[in-house]
């Protein structure tokens, strides 16, 4: 099945309209996103064909597959073996994460370290968003694969700003002190992150369900229950990543700080007993999350 991608319209600005440029995107990243978002699972032959012309991605894939996170007894020596043992969806997710990381060469000495911190945060958010759906007492029609993809892309607008407006971005994206409202974002950058993300989604030709999921991040957070991922869950996963030491510009949680409405809404959507149960699901993943993120860096 072919997914419908976004097309230009009067409602969605282009990056040119915003006078922004996108860093060079690895072709395997774009192909992996399209493959992950199909309703049917990717086939091993499709994943292998995607990697055939990207030797660097193959090297990184095998390194991650043989890392402590997977803890396999035997060594994985080739792509086909990795796809069979780990499963096509897992390998496609790895390719997306590695594609994000490979963009580092587009950043200079000032922005490379913040870029890496941001990608680490995105990878941790993707992992936790998927985990919360996989362990949910009630999944409904929410897709763990979509949660992972949109979690990985949820802060891509900030990557764009680091690339295009490094002075403003480095000054604004301080731990716990980044712009928090569309008005604050517009005052600093000229456009809100939602507007920038819309233009980026169009540039990347993201499938429409992914676009809806990313826009839900800036809305009420309930998603459509079929193809999108609820914005509340994404915001919770992002905060969880921050609180587990994969922070970018969000504030670390104080011990006496109550969990807000996003945690309650996530609990309701997925039938967790309460907001604290959502947080405990995240907190208990601390060590395995560390192994997962460390495998890429």
N, C-alpha and C positions, 0 to 999 in steps of 0.2 A: 504494500500500500504506500502511495506517495503522499507525504504530508504537505499541506498547504502552507507556504511560507508567506511572510509579510511582503506586501508590495507598497510602493509609494502612494501616499494619499495626502489630502489637505490636512488630515488630523495628525499625521506623524511627520515630524521634521526629519531632514537628513543631517548627517554629520556636516555636510557642506553648508547647510543652512546655519548651523551652530558654529561654523568656522573651527571645526575640530577634525583631527586626523586620527585614524585608528592605527595602533602599532601593527606591524605585519603579523597576520594570523596564520599559524601552521595549518595546512590543508587537512591534516589528519584530525585536528581539533574540530573543524567544521563538519567533516564527514562523520566523526564520532558522535557529535551532537545530533545530527540527523538520524543516525542509526539507532541511538539510544531512545529517541522519542517515537519511533514507530510502535504501533500497538503490538505487533508480533516481535518476539525475541530475535536478536541478531543471530545469524547462522555463523558457525565457525569459519566457513569459506569466505564469508563477507569480511569478517574481522581480519583474517589473514591477508586478503587482497588489499585491504586498506593500509596495512603495514608494509606491504611488499616494496614500496618505493620510498621508505623512510627508515634507512638503516640506523639513524640516531635514536629514533623512537624504539626500535627493536632492542638496542643496547639498554636503554633505560627501562624498558618493560621487563627484560630478564633480570636486571638488577633488583627491581622492586619485587618481582615474583619470588626471588630467592631471599628476601629480607626477613627479619624477625617477625614482621607482622603476620605473614602467612605461615611461617614455622613448619614448612613441609619437610618431610624426612629425606626425600631424594631431591637431587638438584634438577631444576628445570633448565634444559639446554637449548631449546628452540621455541619459536613462536607457536607452532602447532601444539606442542606439549603444554605450553602455558594456557592456551585457549581451552584445551580439553580438561586440564586439571582444575583451573580456576573458574571456568565457565565464560562464555562470550560476554554476558553483561558486565561481569567484573573487569574483564580486560578492556572493554570499551570505556568504562569509568576510569581505569588507569590511564588510558590514552588521553582522555580529556584533561585529567589533572596534569599529566606530563606536558600536554600542549600549552596549558596556561604557564607552566614553569619555564618552558623553552622561550617564552617571550622576553626573558630577562635581558637578552642581548640588545634589546631596543632601548634600554634605560642606561643613563649615565652614572657616574660615580656617586652623585648626590641622591639619585632616586632609586638605585638598584636595591639597597637595603630595605627602604620602605615598600618597594614593590614585592620583595620576597616575603616580608611580614604580611602583606595583604593577601598574597597567594596562599600562604600557610593558613591564614584565617579563613579564606574561601574554601580550602580543602577540608578543614575541620568542620566548617558549617555544613558542607555537602555531606560529609560522613554522618554528622549528628541528625540532619534532617531525614536522611534515609533510615537511620537507626530508629528514630522515633516512630516512623510508620511501620517498619518491620516488627517492632516489639509492641505495637499498639494492640490493646484488647479488641478494638474494632477498627479495621482499615477502611471499610467501605470500598469505594472505587478509587481511592488515592493510590497513585503509583510510586513505589519507592524509587524507581529509576528517574522519574521526573523530579522528585524531591532532591535527588543527588545532583542532577544537572542544573536545576535552577539555584540550588545552594551554591554550587561552584561559580555560577554567573552573577550572583545577587549583588556583588560589589564591583562588577566590571566597570561601571561608570566611574568609580574612583581610580581605577587603573588608567582610564582614558584621561582623567584630569592630571594624574601624575605625569603622564606622557606629554600632554599639551600645555598645561599650566603648572609647571613644577614649583615655581615660587609660591603661588597662592596655595597649592595643594600641600606643600611641606609645612607652610605656616598654619593651615587650617586643620589638617588631620593629625592633631595631637591626641594622645591617649586620654579619653574621657572628655575631650573638649572640641570635637568636630562639630560642624554645623548640623543642627538638628531639625530645622524646619525648612520647607521650600523657600520661604522668604530669606532665611539666613544663607542658604545655598546660592540663591540668585544674587544676593548682595556680594558674595565672595567671588563667584565664578561666572555670573551673568545668566546662568540657567540652573534650574533645579536638577537634582540627580534623576528624578523621574523623567524629565524631558530628555536628558542625555541618554538614559537607558532606552527610551523609546527609539531614539535615532540609532543607537548601537544595535538594537535588535533588528532594525530594518537593514542596516549595513551587513550584518551577519546572516541575513535571510533566515532568521530563526523560525521554526514552526510556530504557527499561531498559538497552539496551547502553551508553549513556553513563554510567548509574549504575554498571554493572559496571566500566567503564574507570576511573572516578574512585575506586572502592573499591580497584581494583588498585594505584593509586598508594600506598596504605597497606599493601599486602600484599607478596607475594613478587615481584610484578612481571612475571609471564609472560602475563597476559591469557588469553583463551579461544581466540585464534587466528582468530576469525571476525568478531565485531562489536566486541569491546573493543580497547583499545590497551594495550600492556604498560606496567605501572607503571615498570619499569626505564627504558624509553625516555623517559617523561615526566620522571623524575627527572634523567636525563642532559640532556634539552633544557632543563630549568629551570636546572641548573648551567651549561650552555653559555651560556644567556642572561646569567647573572650574570657569567661570565668574559669575556663580550664587552661588558661595561659596562652591562648592563641588570639591575642588581641591586636587590634589596629587602632581604631579611634573611639571605641566604646569604653564606658567606664567599668571598672572591676566592681563586682558586687560587694557591698558591705554586709557583715554578718547579720545585722538586724534589719536589712532591707527586705521588705515583703516582695513576693512575686506579683507582677502586675497582671492586667487583664489578658494579655496575650497568652500567658501561661494557663490561665483559667479557660480561655477559649480553646486552646490546644487540647487540654484535658477533656473538654466537652466533645470536641470533634472526633477524638479517637478513643473515647471511653476510658481514659485513665481515671483513677479514683478521685484525684484532685491535682492542683497545680504542683504540689510538692512531689507527687509521684512522677510527674514529667521531669522535674529537676533531678530526682534521684536516678532516673533512667539515664540521664546525661552524665551525672556525676560518677556513676558506677563504671562508665566507659572510659574514664581518665587514662588508664594505663594502655588499653588497647588503642585508644585514639593517638596516644603518643607514639606507639609503634607504627601506626598507620601513617602519620604525618612525617615521622622521621625517615620512613622508607623512601620518601620522595626528595628529601633534602640532605 
